[in-house]
């Protein structure tokens, strides 16, 4: 994967120059330090930073088709490219490189706008058709590769990261308050919103058509979405699902190990990364690299389980101990790369872990990301088992909000939104307190509610987790940004298109067996993953919260200062003082992932405004 950017002039008046694109590329060089290229067409500029994996000498982009009527840049990997290349060659297409992404050009020639559905991979694509004078922007089905865009001064500007778009001087720098409110209510910001007003994130599974003619409309089309059956699939028996899951996991992992450079994998000590690691160790490679982060505090330390997995696979292992002081020392840089406010500090641990990979020969790592969302791995799936008991405790107001957001009055996604809104009103400044409805995260649903109608509770929650937690939080801000901050690529076997298609057909009872989450995945790991891992209780990856930092700093922190809070006027100064006093108490401690670290939100949103010079 790499970094891409570009500008399309829709006015016919602006001259797109090499220098413009080079400035954009310079801001995201961390995404692709192995080479840079700019291509100018009539009213179009395309830029590419390369992180080399396949065809190291000949795979530079942009790439043209045979008659040079279509030009493409792609940040991504196409894992089924060998099959596609053989098919396209048989159909008469000529390839100029050995790189995987060149199949995209020829698929477009053969299948038009349906081409993304043929791709099994992770990708953000910009493709310009000179005959049609049309730019296409495409994001992969799950949203692994980010792609951002804006329209400013008659130009469509896009890039893999927002900081490249901000290099265009005619793009306004203003905080998007709706993104702040999404962070207060959901796991993170939800596409198409970003923390930058006027700059959109292309949604997962979407294709944007941008005609060069300024008078023609820009069309945003959904080409793919996660589709669960409304009725339970035919039960083919536990043994069938275990064996088929094992087979597809091996194929998915094998696809993601293919490269002309070394590839490694993460070892967190949890089930998901352990399945990936142990399948690699048993079936696929003889020599490889593994990486883990040991959290300093005893109750957060998973190093014992990490060592069990490492001994099982006998990998060349790299480990780093993340101490609390490092969390706060690196937070400002992490906010810069994330381009987002944060509600957990574990992004810093991910940032330091990718830095560890950078010190090794590996340039890409496999992770266990995506398993929890599709195998009922979070506590919410078990909470749903007690749905009938919750109904009587829900107010009419909460039911109305739940109906609007999730299509079911009795489905609660993590929070009682009307109750936490009472807290939010005290945290926002006087200026914003009376205007919350104008930027409220739950004034409308962040999902297409029609897609969850008629689904079972596990399927409904899985779909919402995919939309709200996985695509824009875990894969983008926490994943892609932290990987590429150190020029490392993340690959996610559980998000393989073929594997996901199978997972959607597994009956609920094999995913959540009573209160046993990820049951079928544990069965698929038997005899491969150590029993200590298969039988350990669920332990979410965490890092220290703000309480300890507040105590150590005696409540005096630069980005919680009255001067900065007053400058941006987003949060209430007196409420921040009150929260600091609460955090300073000897017996105060946040309950990990179950309570919102509001002080961390306040501090990181303030950091974001300072780092990017955002108006509020």
N, C-alpha and C positions, 0 to 999 in steps of 0.2 A: 504494500500500500504506500501511498505517496501523498503529495499535496497538490491540489489543483486550484486554479482561479481563472477568472476571465471577465471581460466586459463586452457587452453587445450594445452598440449605439443604435437606438431606435428612432433617432431624430434625423439622421443623415447629415448632421452638422458637426458633431464632435470628432476630432481626430484622436484615435486610439494609438498610443505610442508604446514602443518597447519599454521606455522608462517607467510608464505607468504600471505595466505588468511586472516588471522587475522589482518595483517597490512592494507590490503585493507578495511576490514570491519570497522576498527577503524576510518578511515578517513571519513566514511559516516554513523557513528553511529547516527547522527541526523535524519536519515531517519527511523531508527527502534530501539528505545531505550528499547523495551520490551523484547528483547532476541536476542541471537546470536547462530548460529550453522555453523560448517564447516563440509563438507563431502569430503573425498578423495577417488577417484577411481583410476584405473590404468592410470596414465598420465593426470588425470583431477582433479581439485580442485574447489569446489563450496562453496560459502559463502552467508549467509543470515542474515540480520538484520531485526527483526520483529517489526512492528507497528500493534498491535492487534486490530481486529474489529469483527471477527466472530470465534467462537470456541476458546475462550480465553485460555483455558487450553490445548487443544489438536491439535491446528492448526499450530504447528511449522513446518518449512521447513528446508532442502529439504524433498520432499515426493517421495516415490517409488510406482510403480504399484504393482500388486499382486505378481508377480514372481520376482520383483526387477531387471527387465531388463531395465527399464526406470526410470530415476531420473529427478526431475524437481524442479526449484526454480522460483518463480513468484513475481514480484512487481506489484500488481494490485488488481482489484476487478472485479469479473464476476457477472454482475447484473442479468443474466438469469440462474444462476447456479441451482436454485431449479427445474426448468423445465428440464434442462439437466441431473441433477442427477436422477430424476425419470425415464427418458428415458433410461439412462445408467444402472441403477439398474435392470430395466425390461429386459435389454439385457444380464444380468448375471454378471455385474461388481460389485466388492466388494470395499466399501469405508472404509478407515482407520480413517478418521477424519470427522469432521462436517464443515470443512472450504470450502469456495466457490471455491478456485482455484484447488482443487483436481480433478474437472471434466476435467481439461485440459489433464491429464494423460490418462484418459479413452477415451476421444475424439480422442486423437492421436492414441490409439490402434484401434479404430473403423474406423477412417477416414483418417489416415495418414497425409500428408502435407496439406490437405484441412481443418484440424480441426480449424484454426483461424477464418474461415468464419462462424462457428457456435457460436462464442462468441460475446455477447453484453456486452462490458465492457471497462475498461481501463487497459492495461497490457503491461508489458515487461517480456518476458518468456525466460528462458534458460532451454533446455530440452536435456538430454544426453541419447542416445539410445546405450546400450552396445552391442547389437547384431550387429547393423550396424556400431558401432564405429563412431558415428556421433553426433555432437553438433548442435542443432537448436537454433537460436536466433530469437525472434519474437517481433515486436512492434505493438501495436494496430492500428486500422484503421485510426484514426484521429491523433495519435501521442501525446496522453495525457501523457503516461508514457515514459520517455526517456530511451535509451539504447545506450551505446557507446562501441566501440571496436577498437582494433589495432592488428597488427601482428608485433611482435618484437622478434628477436632472435629465430625464429621458433615456437613461442607460439602465440596462439590467446588469447588475454586478453580482458575481457569485464567487464562492471560495469554500475550501474545506474547513476553514476557521474564520470567525468573525473578524479577528484582528487584521486579516488581509483586506477585507471589505472596507475597514476603517482607514486604510491607506489612501482611499480615494477622498480627496478633500471636500467634495460636495456631498458626502454622506454625513448626516447629522449624528451626533453622539448624545443620546438621551436614554435615561433609564426607563425600562418598561415596567410599570408598577404591577401589571397583571402577572408577570413572571415572578415578581416578589411574592405576590399573594398565592401563586401556585406552589411556591416553595414552602409557604406557611401551611398549606393544606394537603399537598400531595408529596410523593417521594422527591419530586424535583420539577423543573420546568417541563412543559408538555408541548411538543410541536403542534402547530407552526410557531408558537411563541418562543422568544428568546429574551434575554435580559436587556436587549438593545431595541428600543422602540423603532419600528419601521424595518427591522431586519428579521426575516423569517427563516425558520428551519424547514426544509423540505421534509414532509412526513414520510415515514417508512412505507415502502410499497407504493410510492407516488411518482408520477412523471409530470414534469412541467414543460409545456410547449410555449416557446417564446418566439413569435414571428418578428422578423427584423423590422417590418413596417409598424411604425409607432401607433397607427390607428387601429390595428388589429388587436383583439383581446388576448391576454395571456391565459392559457388553460391549464388548470391543475387537475390531473386525472389519477384516480386510484386504480392501479393495475393489479394489486394483490392485497388480500387481507387474511388474517387468521380466521379460518372458518371451522367451527366445531359443529358436529351434527346435533340437531335439536333432540333427536331420540338416541338412546343408548345403542351403540353399535352391537352387532351380534357378538356374543361372547364365544371366542374360539379357544378358550381355555388358557390357564396360566402358563403352561409349558410352551405353548405357541408364542405368546407375547415375550417370554423370557428369551427364547432362542432367536426370535426375529430381532429383538432389541439388541442382543449381543452382536448379531451379524451386521446390523446397520451402524452400530457404534464403531465397530472395527473399520468399516468402510469410511465413515465420516472422519475418524481420527487419521486414518491413512492418507486421505485426500489432503489434510491440513499439514502433513509432515513433508509434503513434496515441495522442494525448493533447491536452488543451486547454492544455498548458503545454509549454515547450521540453524537448526530449530530446536527450541526447548519447550519446557512446560512448567506451569506453576504448581506448587505443592502447598496448599493451605492447611492441610490436616483434616479438612472436611470431606464429605462423601464425594461431591461432584468432581473436584480436581483430582481426588484419589482414583476415581474410576478412570479418568483420562490417563493419568500417570501409569496405573497398573496395567491397563490395556496396552499402552505403548511398551512397557517392560516385558509383558508376556508374549505379545504377538508381532510387534512391528520393528523395533530398532535394537541394535546391539550397543550402540554408544550414543549418548544424548546428554543434554544439560537440564538440570532442574533448579528451581528458584523458590525461596520462601522468605517471608518476613516474620520475624518473631517480635510480637508486641511485648514491651517491657514489663507491664504490670502482670502480676501472677495470675489474676483471675481472667486476663485476656490472652494469656500465653498458650498457644497451641503447639509449641515446638515438640512436645513429646510425640504427638500424632504425626507431625511432619517427618520426624526421624523414623518412625515406623514405616511410612510409605517410602522414604528414600532408601532405607535398607532393603525393602522389598524389590525395588526396581534397579538398585545399584547404579544410579545415575551419577554423573559428575555434578555435584551439588554446590550451589552458591546460596548463602544465607546472610541476611542482614537483620540486626536487632534494632527495632524502631523504638527509640526512647522518647519520652514525653517532650523533652526539650526540643527534639528535632521536629516534632509536629508543628510547634508554634514558630520555629525558625524558618520553616519552609512554606507556611500557609500562604503568605503573600504571593509567592511564585506559583503556587498551586491555583489560586484564584485567577491569576493571569492566564494560565494555560486552560483552566476550565471554562473561562469566560462566563462564570456563573457564581452566584452566591451559594453557600453550602450549609447543610444542616447536620452533617457529620464530618468528623475530621479524618475518616478513613481514606478519603481521597489522597491525603498526604502519604499514608502508608503505601498506597498504590503508586504514587509518584516516586517514592524512594525505591520501591521494588523494581520499577522499570529502569531506574538508574543503575541498579545492580545488574540487570540483564545487559545493559549497555557496556558494562565492564567485562563481559564474557564474549566468546566467539558468536553466540546466538544473536540473530536479528529478529526473530519472531518467537512467540511463546503461545502454547495452547492453554486454555483456561477451562474451568467448569461452568462458565457463565451460561445462564439460560435454563439450567436444570430445575431450579426452584419454581420458576414460573410455569413449567409444563408438566411437572411431576408432583404438584401440590406440596411444595417444600416449605411454605411459610406458615406461621402460626394462624394466620387468618383462615386457612382452609379447615383447621380444626375448630376454630371459633364458629364457623358456619354450621357445624354439627349441632350446636345448641341454639339454632335459629329460633325455634319455637319459644324458648325461655327468654330470648331477647325482646320478642315482640312487645310484651307488656311493659317493658322499660323504655320504649321509644315514644317520644312526644310526637304530636301531630306535626310540629314544625320540622323535626328531623325526618319524619316519614316523607314529607313533601319534598325536602331536599334530596333524599335518597332516590325518590321516584324520578326526579328531574335529572339527577346525575347518572344513575345506574339502572333506571328502568324498573326498579323494585323498591317499594317503600320500606321493606324490612331488611334490605341488604346494606350493611355498613362496611364501607371500605376504609379500614384503619381508624377513622376518626368520627366522632359525633360533631359534624361541622357547625351546627348552630351553637354548640357549647364552646368550641374552641374559637369561634368568631368573637365571643365575649372577651377572650384574652387578647385577640388580635386588635380589637378596638382600643385597648389600653396601650398596646405597643406602638401602633401607628401614631404619628404626630397629629397635633390639632388640625393642621392643614389638610391631612388626608382622612382623618377619622370620619368626617361627615360625607366623604366621597367614596367610601369603600365599594358601594354598589356599582360605581363606574368602572372599577378595575377588578371586581371580585372574581376569584378563580372558579366559583361555583354559581355564577349567574347563568351559565349554560353548561351542558355536559362536555367534558373533554374527550368523549368517545362518541361513536355512532351507536346510540342506544339500541337501534333496530338490530344490531349484530348480536346482542346478548339476550334478546327476547326468546323465551322458551328454553333457554339453556339451564342445565343443572347448576347448583351453586358452585361446585369446583370449576366447571367450564367458564362460568361467568367471571369468577375471580381470576382465572388464568388469563382470559382475554383482557381484562382490565389491567392486570399486572404487566402483561406484554406492552400495552399502550402507555401506561403511566410510570412504571418502574424500570422496565427493561430498556426500551428503545432510547429514551433521551436521558435517563439517569445512569443506569449501570453500564450501558454500552457506549454512551457518548461522553458525558461529562466525567464520569468515574473511570470509564474504560479507554476509549479512543484518545482522549486528551492526555491522560496520564501515560499511556504507552508512548505516544508520539512526542511528548515533551522530551524524551530521550531517544528519539528515532528508533523506536521498537514497534513492531506490529503485534497485535493480539489476534488470535484465531480461536474460534469457539465451536467445538465439535457438536455440542448439543443443539446448535442453531442451523445445522445442515438441513437443506430444503427437503431432501428425501426422508431423513430421519423425522423431521417435524410432521410431515404428512402422515407418517405411521403413528406417531405419538397421539395425534388428534383422534385416531380411531381406537385407542386403548380404552376400555371401559373404566369408569371412575374408580371402581372398587379395587383395581390393581394399582392405582396411583396412591390413593388414600385408603388403606385397609384398616378400618376402625380408626384409631388415632395414630397409626403407623404411617407417617408420610414417606413418599417416594418408595413405596413398597416394592414395585416391580423393578426399579433401578437397583435396589439392594439385592434382589434375587438375581439380577443379571450380573452383579458383582461377586456373587458367591464363588469361592474357589479361585478368584482372581485378586480381589481386594482383601487385605487383612481383616480378620474378624473384629479387631479392636476398632477399626474404622466403621465397619458396617453396623456395629452395635452401639456406637457412642451416640449420646443424645445430640440433637440439633444444636449447633453453636454458630450463630451468625458472626461473620467477620466484623470486628469492631476495633475502634481506636479510642484513645482517651477523649472525653468531652471537655467543656470549658471550665468546669468547676475547679479542677486542680490548677489551671493556668491563672484563674482569677485570684485564687488564694496566694499563689507564689508571687504574683505581681502586686499583691495588696490592693487589688481593685483598680490599679492605675495602668491603663492600656491605651496605646496611641489611637487605635481605631475605634475606641469607645469613648474618646474624649468629647467633652461638651462642644469644643470648637468644630469638630468634624460632624457631629450629629446635627448641630445647628446649621452648618454649611449646606447639608443636603436635605435636611428637614423631612426625612422619611419616617424616623422613629422618635418617640417621645423621650426626651432627656430624663425626666423624672422617673419614668418607668424603667429606663435602663439603669439608673442609680439603684432603684428598688431591686431589680433582678441581680445586680452585682452584690448587694447586701445579702440576698438569699443564697447566692452561690458561695459567698464567703463563709457561711455557717459551717462549723466543723462537721456537723452530721448531715450536710446536704450532699446528695449524689443523684445524678440522673439515672434513670433505669434504661440504660443502653439504647436499644432501638425502639423502645416503647414510649419514650417521652421525647418531646421536641426540645432541642437545644436552642432556645430563642436567642440567647446571647450570641451564639455562634452565627446565627442567621444575620443578626444586626451587624456584627463585626465584619463578616465576609461581604455583605452587600455594600457596606461602607468602603471596604478595600477595593471592591470592583469599581465603584464610582471614582475613587481616587486614582486607581491605576489607569483607567481608560478616559478620565476626564469627562464623566457623564453629567449632563444636566438633569435636574430632577423637576 
